[in-house]
């Protein structure tokens, strides 16, 4: 079944950070949405996040698979950091999604702790894993989920683009259905939102204008005191015709 894809995203500096190190791409005509968050505290995080998004989009447009496009972006970041000393040490997360409007399949690629969620019918699922030290401790059973929330090591990434030659890209695949909503976001949103909030806002995006929902959601995150840049991108799938 062919689908109609809509998407909208907004990236906001927030009320705490002096600059916005997040980057995003939203291309509904190609079914592409991606979010990147430059590593806080590292030099030129905004350069790394912008490169990750630009190079991944360029790779997809040239016919590469998502994993290959992300790996090429990683090499581009490493190469630039090597050539320009002031950019040494830069890195970024990247979470990317591509939906095939005609085939109904979706493909995602993910490195870091930006997130992707899917609301399918009335079921919300987080379709990425956080690549952080704390998430690894939870998976190993040495830390409970409740202990992990607000943990002082929560911001330490275990995997990021620009930090190693052979970064492991997490890939996720699936088949879309009419009414699906996908959220891609940076951790600035998730630090002030629970899963029930995500489900509520994605349900709202089925009933209201997508752009209005995204703008209001960013405003709400800032109202709650988001401690970082806030980037929110929603992709919706409807039957065509």
C-alpha positions as CSV (number, residue, x, y, z in Angstrom):
1,X,0.0,0.0,0.0
2,X,1.4,3.4,-0.9
3,X,1.6,5.9,2.0
4,X,1.6,9.7,2.4
5,X,4.4,10.9,4.6
6,X,4.4,14.1,6.5
7,X,7.1,15.4,8.8
8,X,8.2,18.5,10.7
9,X,11.0,19.2,13.1
10,X,12.3,22.1,15.2
11,X,15.6,22.6,17.0
12,X,15.9,25.1,19.8
13,X,18.9,26.3,21.8
14,X,16.9,26.2,25.0
15,X,17.2,28.4,28.0
16,X,20.5,27.1,29.5
17,X,23.1,26.4,26.7
18,X,24.8,29.4,25.2
19,X,24.6,27.8,21.7
20,X,22.8,25.1,19.9
21,X,24.9,22.0,19.1
22,X,22.0,20.0,17.8
23,X,21.4,19.5,14.0
24,X,18.6,17.9,12.1
25,X,17.2,17.0,8.7
26,X,13.6,16.7,7.8
27,X,12.8,15.7,4.2
28,X,9.2,14.3,4.0
29,X,9.3,13.9,0.2
30,X,12.1,11.4,0.7
31,X,10.8,9.9,4.0
32,X,14.0,11.1,5.8
33,X,14.3,12.4,9.3
34,X,17.4,12.6,11.4
35,X,18.7,14.3,14.6
36,X,22.3,14.8,15.8
37,X,23.5,16.2,19.1
38,X,27.1,17.5,19.3
39,X,29.0,16.2,22.3
40,X,28.6,18.7,25.1
41,X,31.9,20.0,26.4
42,X,33.8,18.9,23.4
43,X,35.2,21.4,20.9
44,X,33.0,22.2,17.9
45,X,30.1,19.9,18.7
46,X,27.9,21.9,16.4
47,X,30.3,21.3,13.6
48,X,30.3,17.5,14.2
49,X,26.5,17.3,14.4
50,X,26.0,19.4,11.2
51,X,28.6,17.2,9.3
52,X,26.9,14.0,10.5
53,X,23.5,15.1,9.2
54,X,24.9,16.6,5.9
55,X,27.0,13.6,5.0
56,X,24.4,11.0,6.0
57,X,21.8,12.8,3.8
58,X,24.3,13.1,1.0
59,X,25.0,9.4,1.2
60,X,21.3,8.5,1.2
61,X,20.7,10.8,-1.8
62,X,23.5,9.1,-3.7
63,X,22.0,5.6,-3.1
64,X,24.0,4.3,-0.1
65,X,22.3,2.3,2.6
66,X,21.7,4.0,5.9
67,X,24.5,2.2,7.7
68,X,27.0,2.9,5.0
69,X,26.0,6.6,4.8
70,X,26.5,7.0,8.6
71,X,29.9,5.3,8.5
72,X,30.9,7.7,5.7
73,X,29.8,10.6,7.9
74,X,31.9,9.2,10.7
75,X,35.0,9.2,8.4
76,X,34.3,12.7,7.3
77,X,34.2,13.9,10.9
78,X,37.4,12.1,11.8
79,X,39.1,13.4,8.7
80,X,38.2,17.1,9.4
81,X,39.2,16.8,13.0
82,X,42.6,15.5,12.0
83,X,43.2,18.3,9.5
84,X,42.0,21.1,11.7
85,X,43.5,21.1,15.2
86,X,40.8,23.3,16.7
87,X,38.3,20.7,15.8
88,X,40.2,17.8,17.4
89,X,38.0,15.8,19.8
90,X,34.7,16.7,18.3
91,X,31.9,14.1,18.2
92,X,28.2,13.7,17.9
93,X,25.2,11.4,18.3
94,X,23.1,10.6,15.2
95,X,19.7,9.0,15.0
96,X,18.3,8.7,11.4
97,X,15.1,7.2,9.9
98,X,14.1,6.6,6.3
99,X,10.6,5.4,5.4
100,X,9.8,4.0,1.9
101,X,6.4,5.5,1.0
102,X,5.8,3.0,-1.7
103,X,7.1,-0.2,-0.1
104,X,6.0,0.6,3.5
105,X,9.3,-0.4,5.1
106,X,11.4,1.7,7.4
107,X,15.1,1.7,8.1
108,X,16.9,3.4,11.0
109,X,20.5,3.9,12.0
110,X,21.6,5.1,15.5
111,X,24.8,6.0,17.4
112,X,24.7,7.7,20.8
113,X,21.8,8.7,23.1
114,X,19.5,10.7,20.8
115,X,16.3,8.6,20.5
116,X,13.7,7.3,18.1
117,X,10.2,6.2,19.3
118,X,7.3,4.7,17.3
119,X,3.6,5.0,18.1
120,X,2.0,2.1,16.3
121,X,-1.8,1.9,16.8
122,X,-1.9,2.6,20.6
123,X,1.5,1.1,21.5
124,X,4.5,3.3,22.1
125,X,8.0,1.7,21.8
126,X,11.5,3.1,22.0
127,X,13.2,1.7,18.9
128,X,16.7,2.8,19.8
129,X,19.0,1.9,22.7
130,X,20.9,4.6,24.6
131,X,24.7,4.2,24.0
132,X,25.7,5.5,27.4
133,X,27.8,4.2,30.3
134,X,24.7,4.2,32.5
135,X,22.5,2.3,30.0
136,X,25.2,-0.3,29.8
137,X,25.2,-0.7,33.5
138,X,21.4,-1.2,33.4
139,X,21.7,-3.8,30.7
140,X,24.4,-5.6,32.7
141,X,22.1,-5.6,35.8
142,X,24.5,-3.5,38.0
143,X,22.1,-0.5,38.1
144,X,18.3,-0.4,38.2
145,X,16.3,1.8,35.8
146,X,15.2,4.0,38.6
147,X,18.8,4.4,39.8
148,X,19.8,5.3,36.3
149,X,17.5,8.2,36.0
150,X,19.4,11.3,37.0
151,X,22.6,9.4,37.5
152,X,25.7,11.6,37.6
153,X,27.3,9.6,34.7
154,X,24.1,9.7,32.6
155,X,25.7,12.1,30.0
156,X,28.7,9.9,29.3
157,X,28.4,8.3,25.9
158,X,29.8,4.8,25.2
159,X,29.5,5.3,21.5
160,X,29.5,8.4,19.2
161,X,30.4,9.5,15.7
162,X,33.9,11.0,15.4
163,X,35.5,9.2,18.3
164,X,36.7,6.0,16.6
165,X,37.4,4.6,13.1
166,X,35.1,1.5,13.4
167,X,32.1,2.8,15.2
168,X,29.3,0.3,15.5
169,X,26.0,1.6,14.0
170,X,22.8,0.2,15.5
171,X,20.4,-0.6,12.7
172,X,16.6,-1.2,13.1
173,X,14.1,-2.3,10.4
174,X,10.4,-2.6,10.2
175,X,7.2,-2.2,8.3
176,X,5.0,0.9,8.7
177,X,1.3,1.0,9.1
178,X,-1.3,3.7,8.5
179,X,-1.4,6.1,11.4
180,X,2.2,5.4,12.6
181,X,4.0,8.3,14.2
182,X,7.8,8.4,14.7
183,X,9.6,10.7,17.0
184,X,13.3,11.5,16.8
185,X,14.7,13.7,19.5
186,X,17.8,14.9,21.3
187,X,18.3,14.1,25.0
188,X,17.3,17.7,25.9
189,X,13.7,16.6,25.4
190,X,13.9,13.3,27.2
191,X,15.5,14.7,30.3
192,X,12.2,16.4,31.1
193,X,9.7,13.9,29.5
194,X,8.5,10.5,30.5
195,X,7.2,7.8,28.1
196,X,3.6,8.7,29.0
197,X,4.4,12.3,27.8
198,X,5.8,11.0,24.5
199,X,2.7,8.8,23.9
200,X,0.4,11.7,24.7
201,X,2.1,14.2,22.4
202,X,2.4,11.6,19.5
203,X,-1.3,10.8,19.9
204,X,-2.0,14.5,19.7
205,X,0.0,14.7,16.5
206,X,-2.6,12.4,14.9
207,X,-5.4,14.9,15.7
208,X,-3.7,18.3,15.2
209,X,-1.4,20.1,12.8
210,X,2.0,18.5,13.0
211,X,3.9,21.8,13.0
212,X,1.8,23.2,15.9
213,X,2.3,20.0,17.9
214,X,6.1,20.2,17.5
215,X,6.3,23.9,18.4
216,X,4.2,23.5,21.5
217,X,6.2,20.4,22.5
218,X,9.5,22.3,22.4
219,X,7.9,25.1,24.3
220,X,6.7,22.7,27.0
221,X,10.2,21.1,27.3
222,X,11.7,24.5,27.9
223,X,9.0,25.4,30.4
224,X,9.9,22.3,32.3
225,X,13.5,23.4,32.4
226,X,15.2,21.3,29.7
227,X,18.9,21.3,30.6
228,X,20.1,21.1,27.1
229,X,19.3,22.0,23.5
230,X,15.9,20.6,22.5
231,X,15.3,19.0,19.0
232,X,12.0,17.4,18.1
233,X,11.1,15.8,14.8
234,X,7.9,13.9,14.1
235,X,7.2,11.8,10.9
236,X,3.7,10.6,10.3
237,X,2.4,8.0,7.9
238,X,-1.1,8.0,6.4
239,X,-2.8,6.0,3.6
240,X,-2.6,7.8,0.2
241,X,-5.6,8.5,-1.8
